[in-house]
């Protein structure tokens, strides 16, 4: 699927120990493990998808929920949190304590 809302975890394995994500290498719960197949990344100079469709890679990767969502373009942090963090950073960088001394 190309829809992050349609992600469905892999079937439960017999083992209850955590899996490792093939994308980032971090451990994740087995019940939150996804199988992922990828397309080659398109470059601006590549022909359009209509003119030359991409083929999916044969390899299948195990992925945790955050990496699966990231591969589908969902930001790791909600937009509101990112905007608030940027606002806080701008305010902190504009404070006198962060101004370069002359």
N, C-alpha and C positions, 0 to 999 in steps of 0.2 A: 504494500500500500504506500501511497505518497501522503496519506492523511495521518498526522500524529494522533488524532483522536481515535483512530481505528487500530492502534497497536494492541496486540493480544500476546500475553506472555506465553513462552513455550510450555509444553506439558510438564508437570512435576516429574522430577527424576527420583529414583529410589534414594539417592544420597541426599542428606539434609545439609551438608556442608556448603558454604558459599562458593559460588562460581567466580571466575575471573572474566572480566570484560576483555574481549580481543581488541577493542578500540583503544582503551586507556590503561588496561592492566589492573584496574582496581577490583576489589572483591565486591560482589553484589549478591543479594539473596536469590536463591534458585527460583523462587516464584516470581521474580522480577527480571527474568532473563528472556531475551528476544533473539530470534534468528534474523540476520540482516544480510541482504545481498546488495551490491552496489553497481552503479554505472560509472564509467570513466567520467571525470570532471570535464565539462565543456569549457573551452577557451573562447574568448571573443572572436578570434579569427576562424574558428571552426564553422563548417556549414550548419545550416539550421537543422533542427530535429526532424522536420518534415522532409528535407532533402537527403539527409543521411542519419537515420535513426541509430541511437547508441545501443549496443548489446550489453546485457547485464553480465557482470563477472560471474564465473562459475563457482567461486569460493563462497562459502557461507560462514559468517562470523557470529559469535555470541556477543551480545551487547547488553549492557544495563540500560535502565529506562532513560537516564539523562543523556547517554551517548546516542541512543536510538532517536530520542527527540532532537538532539543536536544535529544528527545527520539529516533529519527531516526539516531542519531550519527553525526549530523552536528554541528561543533563547533559554539558557539555563536559569536565568532570573526573570521573573515577570517584569514587563515594561515599566510598571509604576515604581518598582523597587530600583530599577536601573536609573530612571529619571531622578528619583529622590537621592540616590547615591551620587550621581553627577552633580546635582545641585549642592549637596553637602561638600563635595570636593572643590567645586568652584568657590564656594564661600570660604573654605579653609585656605585655599591657595591665594585668595584675595586678602586674607587677614594680614595685619602688620607683621605678625610673627614669621610669616613665610616670605615677606618681601626681602629681596636681596639688599644687603647693607652696602652703602656707598663707600 
